[in-house]
Amino acid sequence: MRDFIVQWLTQVTAPFWHSSLSIDQFVTALQETFQMVFFSLLFGCIWGLIQGITLVVTRSGGILQNRAIYYFLNPIVNALRSLPFIILLIAVIPLTKMLVGTSIGTWAAIVPLTIYVGPYLGRLIETSLLEVNEGIVESAQAMGASPWQIIFKFIIPEARSSLILNLTTGTISLIGATAMAGAVGAGGIGDLAISYGYQRFDTSVVILTVIVLLLLVQMVQMFGDWLAKLR
């Protein structure tokens, strides 16, 4: 399938493609970007959901109020969110090497990307869950629902649209971070922009990567908006 796409794109773009970058390299970079976004978003969503739910239920007045857990987790989330991604990328190199055996490449980038997006999604998820009317929680408690039932059968379903829109926002931020990860050899579209566009003074590659990133962001936003409206 990949070879067919490369061959088709090569034939279609042959008349006007005059760059040192080959179509095969472009498709490979696009594949690496999708890989980084998919896996870091998957792991980040799991981590972020755990953080968001924990912050909501353990805060003052929460259904599982626990000041010790809340005041331990809250500053950690704030600290991780305050770090610029490029600094985080360098700071976690020892952890990245320990987990994947290398500090460069697509799989190595997934580690700092997950650490970056997890707390960000966690705070967005917390915001969505806090928007749920307190009357729904009180009604669930009055019916004798357990804390787990209140969370997964009342709060999360009620916050569904807001959660989807916030996850869409998080995904778009993640796409931008994957482009930035290209600065340290992570591969993907960002690496093309730096290696071929900036270092080789090939303006066409820079324009191409900008257009591709804009299209990706637009498609993600449109899909998120459509999904949030579904019932």
QUIRAJO-V557515 format. One record per residue. N is the residue number from 1. RES is the residue in one letter. PHI is phi in degrees with one decimal (none if undefined). D_LAST is the distance of its C-alpha to the last C-alpha in Angstrom with 1 decimal. Layout:
BEGIN
N,RES,PHI,D_LAST / N,RES,PHI,D_LAST
END
This chain:
BEGIN
1,M,none,34.6 / 2,R,-63.3,35.5 / 3,D,-62.1,39.0 / 4,F,-64.2,37.7 / 5,I,-63.2,35.5 / 6,V,-61.2,38.5 / 7,Q,-63.6,40.9 / 8,W,-64.7,38.7 / 9,L,-64.4,38.1 / 10,T,-61.4,41.9 / 11,Q,-67.2,42.8 / 12,V,-68.2,40.5 / 13,T,-93.2,41.5 / 14,A,-52.7,45.1 / 15,P,-64.7,46.5 / 16,F,-125.6,45.2 / 17,W,-93.2,44.6 / 18,H,-127.5,47.6 / 19,S,-139.0,46.7 / 20,S,-70.8,48.1 / 21,L,-83.4,44.6 / 22,S,-87.4,43.9 / 23,I,-61.8,40.7 / 24,D,-61.5,40.8 / 25,Q,-66.2,40.9 / 26,F,-64.7,38.0 / 27,V,-64.2,35.8 / 28,T,-61.7,36.9 / 29,A,-64.0,36.0 / 30,L,-64.5,32.5 / 31,Q,-62.6,32.1 / 32,E,-65.7,33.3 / 33,T,-63.4,30.9 / 34,F,-60.0,27.9 / 35,Q,-63.0,29.5 / 36,M,-63.4,30.0 / 37,V,-64.5,26.5 / 38,F,-62.6,24.8 / 39,F,-73.4,27.1 / 40,S,-69.4,27.5 / 41,L,-70.1,23.7 / 42,L,-61.0,23.3 / 43,F,-68.1,26.1 / 44,G,-66.2,25.3 / 45,C,-66.0,21.7 / 46,I,-62.2,23.3 / 47,W,-65.7,26.0 / 48,G,-65.0,23.9 / 49,L,-64.3,21.5 / 50,I,-62.3,24.6 / 51,Q,-63.7,26.2 / 52,G,-61.2,23.3 / 53,I,-63.1,22.8 / 54,T,-61.8,26.6 / 55,L,-65.0,27.1 / 56,V,-71.8,24.7 / 57,V,-79.9,26.0 / 58,T,-98.6,29.7 / 59,R,-68.2,30.0 / 60,S,-59.6,32.0 / 61,G,88.0,30.2 / 62,G,-73.1,27.7 / 63,I,-71.6,27.1 / 64,L,-129.9,29.5 / 65,Q,-50.3,31.7 / 66,N,-151.6,34.2 / 67,R,-62.3,36.0 / 68,A,-62.5,37.8 / 69,I,-65.9,34.8 / 70,Y,-62.6,33.0 / 71,Y,-77.0,36.1 / 72,F,-88.0,36.8 / 73,L,-77.6,33.4 / 74,N,-56.6,32.7 / 75,P,-67.5,35.7 / 76,I,-65.6,35.2 / 77,V,-61.7,31.8 / 78,N,-62.5,33.3 / 79,A,-65.8,36.3 / 80,L,-67.6,34.4 / 81,R,-71.0,32.2 / 82,S,-80.9,35.3 / 83,L,-79.2,37.0 / 84,P,-60.7,36.9 / 85,F,-59.5,35.6 / 86,I,-63.8,38.9 / 87,I,-73.8,40.8 / 88,L,-59.3,38.4 / 89,L,-57.3,38.8 / 90,I,-79.3,42.6 / 91,A,-64.2,42.6 / 92,V,-97.2,40.8 / 93,I,-56.0,43.0 / 94,P,-59.1,44.8 / 95,L,-65.1,41.6 / 96,T,-61.1,40.4 / 97,K,-62.2,43.7 / 98,M,-66.9,43.6 / 99,L,-83.0,40.2 / 100,V,-117.9,40.4 / 101,G,84.6,44.1 / 102,T,-154.1,44.1 / 103,S,-110.0,43.1 / 104,I,-126.7,42.4 / 105,G,104.9,40.1 / 106,T,-64.2,36.4 / 107,W,-66.3,36.1 / 108,A,-66.0,38.1 / 109,A,-70.0,35.8 / 110,I,-63.5,32.8 / 111,V,-63.8,34.4 / 112,P,-65.0,34.8 / 113,L,-63.8,31.4 / 114,T,-65.6,29.8 / 115,I,-64.3,31.9 / 116,Y,-71.7,31.0 / 117,V,-82.6,27.2 / 118,G,-57.0,26.9 / 119,P,-64.4,28.0 / 120,Y,-63.7,26.2 / 121,L,-66.6,22.8 / 122,G,-58.5,24.0 / 123,R,-70.8,24.6 / 124,L,-66.2,21.3 / 125,I,-65.5,19.5 / 126,E,-58.5,21.8 / 127,T,-60.8,21.0 / 128,S,-63.2,17.2 / 129,L,-69.1,18.0 / 130,L,-72.5,20.6 / 131,E,-75.4,18.3 / 132,V,-67.3,16.9 / 133,N,-58.9,18.7 / 134,E,-61.9,21.8 / 135,G,-63.1,21.5 / 136,I,-66.1,18.6 / 137,V,-65.3,21.0 / 138,E,-64.2,23.9 / 139,S,-64.7,22.2 / 140,A,-64.1,21.4 / 141,Q,-65.3,25.1 / 142,A,-65.2,26.3 / 143,M,-82.1,24.8 / 144,G,85.3,26.7 / 145,A,-69.3,23.9 / 146,S,-76.9,25.5 / 147,P,-53.4,24.9 / 148,W,-64.9,23.0 / 149,Q,-66.0,20.8 / 150,I,-61.8,20.2 / 151,I,-67.6,19.3 / 152,F,-91.4,17.0 / 153,K,-110.5,15.5 / 154,F,-123.6,15.3 / 155,I,-69.4,15.8 / 156,I,-63.7,14.0 / 157,P,-59.5,10.6 / 158,E,-68.5,11.1 / 159,A,-94.3,12.2 / 160,R,-52.6,9.5 / 161,S,-61.3,9.0 / 162,S,-64.8,12.8 / 163,L,-61.6,13.6 / 164,I,-62.9,12.3 / 165,L,-65.5,14.2 / 166,N,-70.8,17.1 / 167,L,-66.7,17.3 / 168,T,-63.0,17.3 / 169,T,-60.8,20.2 / 170,G,-63.9,21.9 / 171,T,-64.4,21.7 / 172,I,-64.1,23.4 / 173,S,-63.2,26.1 / 174,L,-66.3,26.6 / 175,I,-60.0,27.3 / 176,G,-63.5,29.9 / 177,A,-68.6,31.4 / 178,T,-65.2,31.9 / 179,A,-65.2,33.8 / 180,M,-67.6,35.9 / 181,A,-63.7,36.6 / 182,G,-62.3,38.4 / 183,A,-66.9,41.2 / 184,V,-115.7,42.3 / 185,G,78.9,42.1 / 186,A,-81.4,38.6 / 187,G,84.9,38.2 / 188,G,85.6,35.3 / 189,I,-62.7,35.0 / 190,G,-62.4,36.6 / 191,D,-65.1,39.6 / 192,L,-62.8,40.2 / 193,A,-60.2,40.2 / 194,I,-81.6,42.8 / 195,S,-69.7,44.9 / 196,Y,-103.2,45.1 / 197,G,-79.3,44.1 / 198,Y,-79.4,45.8 / 199,Q,-71.0,48.6 / 200,R,-105.6,49.7 / 201,F,54.0,49.1 / 202,D,-102.8,46.9 / 203,T,-62.4,44.9 / 204,S,-62.2,43.0 / 205,V,-68.9,41.4 / 206,V,-62.4,40.3 / 207,I,-62.3,38.8 / 208,L,-61.8,37.0 / 209,T,-65.6,35.5 / 210,V,-63.7,34.3 / 211,I,-62.1,32.7 / 212,V,-62.4,31.0 / 213,L,-64.5,29.6 / 214,L,-62.3,28.4 / 215,L,-65.9,26.6 / 216,L,-61.4,25.0 / 217,V,-62.1,23.8 / 218,Q,-63.2,22.5 / 219,M,-65.5,20.6 / 220,V,-63.6,19.1 / 221,Q,-65.4,18.1 / 222,M,-64.7,16.5 / 223,F,-66.2,14.5 / 224,G,-64.4,13.4 / 225,D,-62.3,12.4 / 226,W,-64.3,10.5 / 227,L,-66.1,8.7 / 228,A,-66.2,8.1 / 229,K,-84.1,6.5 / 230,L,-69.0,3.8 / 231,R,-122.1,0.0
END
